[in-house]
Amino acid sequence: MRSATDPSITGVITPTFAAPDNYNPEVPICQPETAAVSFHAFRVIHMSTDTQKIHWVAVMPVSDMADGRVRTVTAGTVSMALCQVDGQLAAMDNRCPHQGGPLGEGSIEQGNDGQCWLRCPWHGWDFDPLTGKPPGGHEDSGQTLYPVKVEDDQIYVGVSEEATHQSTVTDIMAETMVNWGVKSVFGMVGHSNLGLSDALRRQEIAGQLNFYGIRHEGAAAFACSAYGKLTGKPAACLTIAGPGATNLMTGLWDAKVDRAPVLALTGQVDVQVLGPGAFQEVDLTSAFAPVTQFSQTVLPGSRHAELMTLALKNATVLRDVAHLIFPDDVQTLPAPDGAVAGAPDGRLASANVAPPVESLAAAITELYKWTRPIIVVGYGARDAMDDVMALAERIHAPVLTTFKAKGQLADSHPLAAGVLGRSGTPIASWFMNECDGIIAVGSSFSNHTGITPKRPIIQIDFDAMALGKFHAVKVPVLGEIGVTTQQLLADLPGDYAPVNQRNEVAERWAIWRTEKQRRAEDTSQRGVASAALFEVLNKTIPHNAIIPVDVGNNTYSFGRYFEVQDQRVLMSGYLGSIGFGFSAAMGAWAATQDDARFVGRPVVSLSGDGGFGQYLAEFTTAVKYGMNITHVLLNNSELGKISKEQRAGQWDVWQTSLHNPNFAEFATLCGGMGVRITDVADLEAAMKEALAFDGPALVEILTDADLV
């Protein structure tokens, strides 16, 4: 050990205080109880010969240290193990060279040889607590030491002024994400994604993206799925290896089956321990293969910018899930000389694909036979509604929507016939029965929708596999929906004059609204009727709101009773996953910060108590980031839809009841706003208050599960 007064050491610190009379440097002191040494009796060990300018950082009061102790301290971004032994202080690199164990969480113990050793808490590696050298270590081995001084009862450590950051492979990949338009990342920072997290942090500091730290990775995937459904652009979800990655699965499947672009970024164990079964190692390549369109591991020799570019191209063009796996040790590798980030320039083409001439001619020939055509609009037509409605108005066709397409057409339009299917209205069912031909655009013919195969069908879609997927159709037409409907309209013979069905649409709405009013007057001691509460929501939810909905009775009632204007509805369509609603609201809110098309639009989400309980803690996430979300919670204290199914199947109702907190009080405790409604007469005022609240607000309504 070199003396603290060795003139070859720069920045030498001499003791500030004299040692007490009973101090014997020959007696090793490894535990506080073995000797009483004054806190002010320090000799300072400084082994650094670095000639860079030293920056001194106060890390701890003298009184917080004790002889025989080691403590973790941080100076800037440098983590150190601060040791005190025999009245001497030393600070060394906190990371054990074995597997990165935190030496500051270890202990100073006396070995059989009488020597004191700092023992790593993970695997027991030993180091001299004052020199940082291992047993039998050589002069050039061991831990890096940092200068220490004591002034004004504070312990200071010296660090070099931070060197210029050297670009890493994950810096290049994060910049590529930004170039491709990724603006929001949802996830959890953890031990196997820290290098990637730092690259994302640098982009956030530069104002290029926003990071939202969630409480459960499943919520991150749902938020990204909703973001993709709303914008058509991918957001990213970030997790650690193992359980963090596998927690994404449900939300990623939701995105995949509903054709929403998502980028998943998962940490992984070091490359050197891949395979034998290291801690938290999961075969992520195999685990993610079914749910992803593109999944690759980032390796030291990868073309890193190109990997990210391909991931984002797959997500964007194919509207699917792309996945990149980042081994821990790869994340901080220096970027190769001359490496540049990727970008979408020259990598994307226009999707405005025209239909084949012969298909279009066959569609015209078939349509010309019909006198009472209808149009069924699916979620795939969401970006072509102006063109679809131009065709509908020309042929006087009522327009029915699938449940996933609810909100793509205002119910106030003279040709709007509402939602078809299990979550639908009798208006849509009536026109399905009365039509003599169906034009289906962007619909995949889910059995929940109920498009009858007993009528001739012209099906238009940009996905060849969607055409005639479940049964044969009369005329399948492959082409982008907007281009195809424009061409169909242009080619229609001028003498084509089907029945004008507008008056019938108005009559059917009048009948249904009378029935809704009757149902709204139903009363119950158990809670509010769905028809009554949606009557209020029709008046209070802003006409331009984004409305993420969950699954269950609450959603069926929404489809049936809520009349959309210019709202945009988001749901877990083909997966039908409980828990989607509030997590999706976070994704929708992020989109209102990123996408000019949605800036300023309010987010009003809807769920039952079963769905909200799935990701209850995410309300704190919304509070943390100031997400202006109004959540409407229909609380019937049971899984009401399942109870109905048990009764319908002549089963006993079993294990569907729920034990709930007061959700409104919970919201208030989290730092948001919460209000509980037991009388529908109070709902309008509560909704107005919640919508005016600057931050997340929850309106809990006690409902009757039988009045849906």
HUKAZI-V417213 format. One line per field, one symbol per residue. phi: phi as a letter, one per 20 degrees, with the letter a starting at -180 (. if undefined). psi: psi as a letter, one per 30 degrees, with the letter a starting at -180 (. if undefined). burial: I if it has 24 or more other C-alpha atoms within 12 Angstrom, else O. A space follows every 50 residues. Layout:
phi = ???
psi = ???
burial = ???
//
This chain:
phi = .effdgffefmfdegecffffefcfeefddcgfeaddggededdecdfdf effedecfdafgfedbfmdcceccdmdeecdedcblmcdbccgfefffcn geffdebeceffeneecedffecmfdbffddmefgmfefedoffdcfcbc blmcedcdcfggfffegdffffffffgffenfdccdrcfbfdcfffgfff gfffffmebcddeeebfgffffffffgfffdmceddddbeflffffffgf fffgfffeldfbddccfbfggfdfofofgmecfffffegfedebbbeedg efefffgffffffffffelbedbcddggfefdfffggnfcfebfgmdcdf efeeffgfffffffffffeedcfcddddffefecfffffffgffdlegdd dfffegofbffefgdfdneeofdddffffffffefdacddcmddmfffen ffeedfcdddbedfffflfdafdfcecerfffffffffffefffefcffe dfffgfffffffffffffffefcbferffffffffffgedfgfdfecfce coggfgfffededfddfddcbeffelefnfgffffffffgffeddgfcgn efdcdbbeffffffcgfffffffgemfecddddeddlaefffgfffffel effbldfcddeffffggfffoddbbdddcgfefffffffffefeqfccde dfcefedd
psi = kklfgjffklhkklkflkklegkjffjkjfkeffljkkfghkkkkjfkgk glkkkkkkfkkeffllkglkkklkjcgkkljkkjkhgkkkklkfjkfdgg kjefgaljlklfgfkkkjkkfeggkkkkfffgklkglleglalklkkklk khgkkklklkkklkkkklefeeeeeeeeeggkfkkkakkafggeeeeeee eeeeefgflkkjjlfkfeeeeeeeeeeeeefglklkkklalbeeefffee eeeeeefghkkkjkjklllkefgkefhlkgkkifeeefefflfkklkjle gljeeeeeeeeeeeeeefiakkkkkjkefffgkkklkgkllllfkgfklk gikllkeeeeeeeeeeeffkfillkjklffgfggeeeefeeeeeghkkjk llefgkffkkffkfgkgakkaegalfeeeefeeflglkjkkgkghkffeh jkgflkkjkklfjeffkheflklejkjjlkeeeeeeeeeefkkfgjilkj geeeeeeeeeeeeeeeeeeffklkffakkeeeefeeeeffkkfglkjkla laeeeeeeeefkjlcglkkkljdfehkkfedeeeeeeeeeeffekffgkf klkjlklleeeefeheffeeeeeeghkikjkjjjjgglieeeeeeeeegh lkkkhflkjlljeeeeeeefgakkkkkfkfffeeeeeeeeffkiakkkjk kklkffi.
burial = OOOIOOOOOOIIIIIOOOOOOOOOOOOIIIIIOOOIIIIIIIIIIIIIOO OOOIOIIOIIOIOOIIIIIIIIIIIOOIIIIIIIIIIIIIIIIIIIIOOI IIIIIIIIIIOOOOIIIIIIIOOOIIIIIIIIIIOOOOOOOIIIIIIIII IOOOIIIIIIOOOOOOIIIIIIIIIIIIIIIIIIIIIIIIIIIIIIIIII IIIIOOOIIIIIIIIIIIIIIIIIIIIIIIIIIIIIIIIIIIIIIIIIII IIIIIIIIIIIIIIIIIIIIIOOIOOOOOIIIIIIOIIOOIIIIIIIIII OIIIIIIIIIIIIIIIIIIIIIIIIIIIIIIIIOIOOOOIIIIIOOOOOO OOOIIOOOIIIIIIOIIIOIOIIIIIIIIIIIIIIOIIIOIIIIIIIIII IIIIIIIIIIIOIIIIIIIIIIIIIIIIIIIIOIIIIIIIIIIIIIOOII IIIOIIIIIIIIIOOIIIOOOOIIIIIIIIIIIIIIIIIOOIOOOOOIOO IIOIIOOIIOOIOOOIOOIIOIOOOOIIIIIIIIIIIIOIIIIIIIIIII IIIIIIIIIIIIIIIOIIIIIIIIIIIIIIIIIIIIIIIIIIIIIOOOOO IIIIIIIIIIIIIIIIIIIIIIIOIIIIIIIIIIIIIIIIIIIOOOOOOO OOOOOOOOOIOIIIOIIIOIIIIIIIIIIIOOIIOIIOOIIOIOIIIIII IIIIIIII
//
